[in-house]
Amino acid sequence: MTDRATARAAKSALAARLSAEPGVVGVGLARRASGYVLKVDLADAGAARRVPGDVDGVRVVTEVIGVVRPL
């Protein structure tokens, strides 16, 4: 079970790692039955191959949400 503090530290590392990757539109935390996971929002499925499966022992999940545009 991953606690929130551990997940937040891993989120910072992952956000820095993915900041210049095309197709990555967001990095956040998500709660699951097993604790917290890192959630990476993607513009397209092709970007998923550049996202690691875990960071510092925290599981990473991806979701294709499309391009994010300001209102």
C-alpha positions as CSV (number, residue, x, y, z in Angstrom):
1,M,0.0,0.0,0.0
2,T,1.4,3.4,-1.0
3,D,0.8,6.3,1.3
4,R,0.1,9.8,0.1
5,A,3.5,11.3,1.1
6,T,5.4,8.6,-0.9
7,A,3.2,9.1,-3.9
8,R,3.6,12.9,-3.8
9,A,7.4,12.6,-3.8
10,A,7.3,10.1,-6.7
11,K,4.9,12.5,-8.6
12,S,7.4,15.3,-8.4
13,A,10.1,13.0,-9.9
14,L,7.8,11.8,-12.6
15,A,6.5,15.2,-13.5
16,A,10.1,16.5,-14.0
17,R,10.9,13.4,-16.1
18,L,7.9,13.7,-18.4
19,S,7.7,17.6,-18.6
20,A,9.2,17.7,-22.1
21,E,7.5,14.6,-23.5
22,P,5.0,15.2,-26.3
23,G,1.6,13.8,-25.6
24,V,1.7,14.0,-21.9
25,V,-0.9,16.5,-20.7
26,G,-1.0,15.9,-16.9
27,V,0.5,14.1,-14.0
28,G,-1.4,13.6,-10.7
29,L,-2.3,11.2,-7.9
30,A,-5.2,8.8,-7.9
31,R,-6.6,6.8,-5.0
32,R,-7.0,3.0,-5.4
33,A,-7.9,0.2,-3.0
34,S,-4.2,-0.5,-2.6
35,G,-3.4,3.2,-1.7
36,Y,-2.2,5.9,-4.1
37,V,-1.0,5.6,-7.7
38,L,0.4,8.1,-10.1
39,K,-1.9,8.9,-13.0
40,V,-0.6,10.2,-16.2
41,D,-3.1,11.9,-18.6
42,L,-2.2,11.5,-22.3
43,A,-3.2,13.2,-25.5
44,D,-2.8,10.0,-27.5
45,A,-2.1,6.3,-26.9
46,G,1.3,6.5,-28.5
47,A,2.7,8.5,-25.7
48,A,2.1,5.7,-23.2
49,R,5.3,3.9,-24.3
50,R,7.4,6.7,-22.8
51,V,5.7,6.4,-19.4
52,P,7.4,4.1,-16.8
53,G,5.3,1.4,-15.1
54,D,6.4,2.6,-11.7
55,V,8.5,5.4,-10.0
56,D,10.2,4.7,-6.7
57,G,7.9,1.8,-6.1
58,V,4.7,3.7,-6.8
59,R,2.6,2.2,-9.6
60,V,1.9,4.5,-12.6
61,V,-1.4,4.3,-14.6
62,T,-2.2,6.1,-17.8
63,E,-5.4,7.4,-19.4
64,V,-5.9,8.9,-22.8
65,I,-8.0,12.0,-22.3
66,G,-7.1,13.8,-25.6
67,V,-5.6,17.3,-26.1
68,V,-6.3,19.8,-23.3
69,R,-7.3,23.2,-24.5
70,P,-8.1,26.3,-22.4
71,L,-11.7,27.4,-22.4
